[in-house]
Amino acid sequence: MIDASVQTSGDLGRAIRARRKEVKLSIATLAAMLGCSPRFLSEVERGKETASVGRVIEIARALGLELHIATKS
């Protein structure tokens, strides 16, 4: 189970990578499932700031992750 506070694109990428590894998927397998390149997934996992928000949400959803927005206390 992944439970992480996301403050940067790097935080989000690390959470995505941790979940991908948790469910035992290779970058190549996940890329094939999503119809994108392994390079793109690798860049997202490394915190690529220019990645499309929609595409990143799609990746998270495919891995069973939910994204929540909360007011910072």
Buried (B, 14 or more C-beta within 10 A) or exposed (E): EBEEEBEEBBEBBBBBBBBBEEEEBEBEEBBEEBEBEBEBBBBBBEBBEEBEEEBBEBBBEBBEBEEEEEEEE
